[in-house]
Amino acid sequence: MADKEFTPKVFYALCAWCGSGGSETAGAYWLKYPENVRPFRVMCTGALDSAYVLRALIEGADGVAVSGCHPGDCHYNIGNFRARRRIAVMKEILNTFGIDGDRVWLRWVAHGEGKKLADTATEFTEHIKKKGPSPLKRWDT
Amino acid sequence: MGTKAEPRVGVYICHCGINIAYKVDVEAVRDYAATLPHVVVARDYKFMCSNVGQEMIIEDIKKFNLNRVVVASCSPRMHEKTFRKACEKGGINPYLFQMASIREQVSWVHEDEKEATEKAKELVRAAVFRVIYHEPLERRFVDINPNVLVIGGGIAGMQAALEIADAGKTVYLVEREPSIGGHMAKFDKTFPTLDCAACIMTPKMVAVGQHENIKLFTNSVVESVEGFIGNFKVKICKKARFVDEDKCTGCGECAKVCPVSVPNEFEYGMNERKAIYRPFPQAVPNVFTISKLGESPCRNACPAGLNAHGYVKLIGEGKFEEAFKLIMERVVLPASLGRACPAFCEKECTRGEAGGPVHIRMLKRFAADWYYENKGTQPPFEVAEKKDKKVAVVGAGPAGLSCAFYLAKEGYQVTVFEREAEPGGMVRYAIPEYRVPKDVLAKDIEVIKNMGVEIKTGVCVGRDVTIDDIFKQGYDAVFLGIGAWKDRRLNVPGEDLEGVYTSIDFLKRVNTGERPDLGRKVAVIGGGNSAIDAARVAKRLGADVTIYYRRTRKEMPAFPEEVEAALEEGVKIEFLTTPVAFKGNGRVSKMELIRMELGEPDESGRRRPVPIEGSNYEVDVDSVILAIGQVPDSEVFAKFGIDLNRNGTVRVDPETLMTSREGVFAGGDAVTGPSTIVEAIGWGRRAAYYIAKYLEGANLKEVKPYDADRLPVVDKSQVFKRERFEVVERSKIKELPVEERIKGFAEVEQPFTEEEAVKEGSRCMDCAICCECKQCELACEAQAIRHDQRDEIIEVDVGSIIVATGFKTFDPTPLYRYGYRRFPEVYTSIEFERLNNAAGPTEGKIVMKNGKVPESVAIIHCVGSRDENYHRYCSRVCCMYSMKYAHLIREKTGAEVYEFYIDIRAPGKMYEEFYNRVQEEGTHFIRGKVAEVTDIAETPEEEGKLIVVVEDTLAGKVKRYPVDMVILSVALEPADGAEELARILGISQDQDGWFIELHPKLAPVSTASDGIFLAGCCQGPKDIPDTVAQASGAAAEALSLIMRGKVEIEAATSHIDPEVCVGCQQCREVCAYSAIDYDAGRGVCVVNEALCKGCGLCAATCPNKAVTLKHFKNEQILHELEGILL
């Protein structure tokens, strides 16, 4: 187990519109991304409570990616702007906790941008791989 | 359904044929699911979405008494509804269902089968964990508004609109061009049947135009769309076309008289159209439209708002009388202005960047001189019916005369009181004769008199009569245009000596025929225009003139041309010096000066001159003229209840120009201090507007502001983007030689001849396109021209939207090697379409630009399509239309046609047959991507031809084909603005910019946004039959929606627990739908479920966690999360 290459658990929150749409487009074009990426549907990126992100990190995720509609395209008009603010703040708070705020990414993905979704999933996995396991995991076992 | 009951979950894993099963070990997932808590039954099946699959769920619900269901299959978007319905049929609430996406999010996107299976297990586990906490929700429905919005009036939009309208429903059809028709209206023949596009298209256009259920908005764009399926609120911006659509008969008389020509977009710039135009004769609606981009920079720069663009254009057309009339609509004294205006307009003229600004001022002079010579001094307006109100104007300068003229034009009785012996004010008394000859001014004033203005000279208001007297005499309003006549003084010793003049006093003497004895050496003090005027006049009186100015040339307020002329005439200027004393015995003989240096900038922004201690020096002088500025001679008016500013100017309301005394208005130099004639005239006209309103009894604070209808200025840089302008040098103005000039007061500038004027006028670049010369207004018998029309926002409610915005053709300019825009005989396919069209620029004759019929034509396929550098996709229609061209060219000209293709794509009914036919007709097909089109000949027969260089991949040789004409079969691209529209509608674009359908196979006209459908090329390139079919499909979808009458909407709304809510109202602030109200009585927030869309922003924002989004409750989300990450 210890010798195996570190495969991070990546939690990928997707809004029900563009984010999920992007994942479906990626599927429809059979674009590949790593298996360790776990998609998770919320109605809107703006509805993604900070508590959920923290909980995901506590429960064993090594990184949390978030994708939703591009600015101006939000299905709910302004939700993604709330998300942008909330995540910016969240990163700061995580830093002060000693959890690298860069373990949380927000990247806009439109319904049609299957490739961007797959790329984000791949890049984020690589990014977290470099960072190593989440420090919260050390209290496990 | 009791939620308290023990959860009993059924799990169903779908193979999706082999789509899931090929990567995911479905049986293993099933067996794993069976071990999960509360799972009663777990099964797998080939197609869960099939009837058999659904029946399986329904039966299990009954058999095992299930109260929760999980299906792991494709994606919620695809089949969540299907399975919810199955649950409902089985007797459980549809929201007690959860779906795991193991196709789109697992099998299709992952390689490793083991990993994929593990992930599928986890997703199923998460779904089971979540569904246990699901609660039943009530389904919600809303009514569907039966109206439909169709965006785009091409063949797709028309077809869809007609289908829906014929079914009796209302359609709002929005088209941004002035006519519907789209690209198909530009085509000549259509492949493969070769029937005429217009013949099959025009009846449809007419049907759309006349259909009682179609509300047509042309020249309009969709500005915003709000709401959701069944209930969209749409704002349509109906752009001003400056023509009343209901009145215009489409006769075209207006276009005949319009002086402005621009490249014709409809013909891709292959010919020109007028500023007032109709894209093509069969346009629907059959009305004209004016291209007006705003106000031209020249017109915008004019302080009097004179329409320079308009009269310059009219002069360019030889319409001198009309030009004069247009000038007189905004200014008086045109001949004087044409000589002495600083021409703010010319400084802004866009032509300045392409050969020098148009001589706008000289053209005004020309128009005025021409009118006086050929038509006399009758004003070019009919006098309005006389009104019984009387207005007194004080001062017959430019401001007063302007005010008087425009009031008289409105029919008011106007009397001007002038204290001097002659009217004209500063123009008469301060501007020297060599700039504005007195007989010219006399004619200008004659026109004003002929308008009915009475001028009483020699009456000084304030001295001879008071303002109160004037009102007593029955005048209803007064305008003070008293100018700024009082010269400032230097306040230094010796200012009262004989031989020390003030500039106004001096110029006035000379202008009234006096020739003061100045002696030999004359010093002029000051750097403004009157200093220059005084110096040049003194020069003409034979003196040796030196101007002394306390700053440097850069800070001089005088106009540079004037300074230049003075220097030419031998006037000397000394900078950075100022007099401190004038000395002499009775008469001035010496002047003591002190040198200055520039210090810190003062309030005017110019650097303040500071005296240098001890630098005093003396010069000999015979006379001194002080030209250091003027102030209004206004003290006396203070007595009549008129407030003055500290510098003596009259205080007015900056908008209405009314003074502190009711009914008394003021403008011009009296208000601003010394300025220019044209500014004073602008003030006068503005005052006339408000005086007229005042006399009508209106409340001046509420009337429409003066010039409120003026349009914003056009952006000059855009003018150069519009078309390519040649540099045309501005004509030289002939001037009297210097030696002639200084001998007397003869006019310096010599007038334009008629030919010169016309030539200069035609240098105008038509920045705003329409010049508002209003010739169209005169020509239009139907009185349909409405220059005051403005953009209008119209709001409509619709239930569904069909997007049919079509495509645009690829611009091949970046493909330099194909020579487009470098060689005149290289055309794009759509240009050739017009060239070949009987209604096109050549009336359907296929000829080269030199008028000759081509003997050989090359058609290059896949230009911009199937090309990594531009578009990777195939544009689908190019092969077929290229072959259509081959057929038509051979038929019309007999020329040899070479088709250079990569692959021929002819899949369609009778398409392959058409290909065969064209081959049999003798068209040459050469397989190979063209390397370049060049005009460099290698052999004598290539001389004068375009040579197409290509590797013939079938022959395996590089070959050269000399031809006369080259047609580039260019790609189709999404229409301009597609991105913007996607944003407005909330629909998506693929990587090429085409709008994305919901499903490439099964939902080709729907979008991911419910209630919005796609038709035609906006979804991807397609030919006419496919476009029409898709449009009918979109119409059917919209109608199906309407017939349903109701649509289910999100049942998951937010809920606020009043026990927990503290009433901080943060949730209200983030809600984009105003769906949260504050109940002040209880101090808590309450969700209005009818408005809630279920986004959950409030829930995430609530610091107290009082808000929950149903179906996305904390326990549901956290358990799902746990299931994923366990």
Interface residues (C-beta under 8 A of the other chain):
Chain A: K9 F11 W17 C18 S20 G21 S23 E24 T25 A26 G27 A28 W30 L31 K32 Y33 P34 E35 N36 R38 P39 F40 R41 V42 M43 C44 G46 A47 L48 D49 S50 A51 Y52 R55 A56 E59 G60 A61 G72 D73 H75 Y76 N77 I78 G79 R82 R86 A110 H111 G112 E113 K115 A118
Chain B: S75 P76 R77 M78 S101 R103 E104 Q105 W108 V109 H110 E111 D112 E115 A116 E118 K119 E122 L123 A982 R983 G986 S988 Q989 D990 Q991 I996 P1000 A1008 A1052 V1070 A1072 K1093 G1094 C1095 G1096 L1097 A1099 A1100 T1101 L1109 F1112 N1114 I1117 L1118 E1120 L1121 E1122 I1124 L1125 L1126
